[in-house]
Amino acid sequence: MEKSALIILFGATGDLAQRKLYPSLFRLFQKKELNQHFAVIGTARRPWTDEHFRQVISESLGDIGEKAEVDEFAQHFYYQSHNVNDSEHYVTLKKLAEKLNQQYQCDSNYLYYLAMAPQFFGTITQHLKSEEILAPGFNRLVIEKPFGTDLKSAEQLNEEIRAVFPEKEIFRIDHYLGKEMIQNIAAVRFANPLFEKLWNRDSIENVQITFAEELGVENRGNYYEHAGALKDMVQNHVLQVLALLAMEVPTRFAPEEIRAEKVKVLSAVKILEPKEVAEDFVFGQYDSGHLGDNQFLAYRQEENVAPDSQTETFVAGKFSIDNYRWAGVPFYIRTGKRLTERGTRINIVFKNLPVDLFQTTAGLGQNILTIYIQPTEGFSLLMNGKEIGPEYLIRPIKLDYRNSEELTSNSPEAYEKLLLDALNGDSMNFTHWDEVAQSWRIVDAIKEGFIENNCPVNLYPARAMGPEASFELLEKDGHQWIWQPEQWYQERNLL
């Protein structure tokens, strides 16, 4: 069904808008979710014209549409050069918004998308109120991470935004929550009694969450020097996935119930004391390295990075959840840049039987459920079976399901789905303030322990899977990382 809305995009000239937002809006246009009754006002400091703005949009779409269709789409876009601190610019913005709302019959429904640095969020929202830009229809605010730099700054930012928008109209984007297989976690758990009955400390030995990036910091040195992997990835993406994996069964599959269970489990995550951070967390930074003939710079050699930087580009750690379901089950996480392969996956490692009836030489292999999130999507289950032959020789068998390339290429991209959810007012796949606040409490304690203990930032060669200390973290508990893609390259002397 066609949506009627005026979208006001702050930060319209930025990389995010061109790589993600314009293509996602165009796909919604192709599917008639957006058609005649929408318009987009792009704002930023650059002195662009409507014509130049539309040209940039057309170029950002690449080859995903026919020229006539692209031209028709681009005609819905208008540009205003804008200083977010200048009240007069908001007066001009209000006039343009009212004109386009009437011209395109948008039903006075306004969606404000803030693709800007978080220090501007409060200023923009306060001006939207003081200059009376808010419309009589819906007024929804979509904001990008990071939401603050710690709990204190996040609380201040939240107060500023909540003074204008009620919580139900605030949509904090975590684009990982728009991915198909992230949303499939709930289906794997709650639609399969086979797993849900085993989804507890009695059957699961440990849980492993890996967010691996093969790219380095690229052109984000300025941002990354102030953030690091802990704030950039763990505070949002990693803890959101952990919450989905560990939450209790909701009373019904609705945003409020899902959110309540996520908040409960995040509140049960143990807040680490400083000395525990040194024991349970490892920090790393990529050094120079190679994969085959490809050579890679060290993080400290990247643009806008201090030559003596102690910023972590890798974090591995162990979380404990203090509730009845998960008591004693470690949740291992790791995330980093310049790792061996790009991939996000979850490994659920089940406990072995107490007795090996078959007296296998190396012991029975463990049952492992793997959820693949990117770049491939699907899941697999590693089991034990009998080899063909007269003797009872046990070998591992993998039951594997992956979505086809054709299916994944036609599925909605994360931003496309999240934009549509925001237009529909569906907050299921967005983060609530209570989740954000608790995540910051967890991460602030880790950061405090990192500083107080003067934890080392271990160097690891570019394209390795992190420093050796991250492997030792699991080994001291008698476990190991299930996903070790570097072994394939090491066997061929490529790494």
Beta strands, then each sheet from edge to edge (+ up, - down):
strand 1: 5-10
strand 2: 38-44
strand 3: 77-81
strand 4: 110-114
strand 5: 139-143
strand 6: 170-172
strand 7: 204-212
strand 8: 281-287
strand 9: 289-291
strand 10: 294-296
strand 11: 314-319
strand 12: 331-336
strand 13: 343-350
strand 14: 368-374
strand 15: 378-386
strand 16: 394-402
strand 17: 457-461
sheet 1: 3+ 2+ 1+ 4+ 5+ 6+
sheet 2: 16+ 15- 14+ 13- 7+ 12+ 11- 8+ 17+
sheet 3: 9+ 10-
end
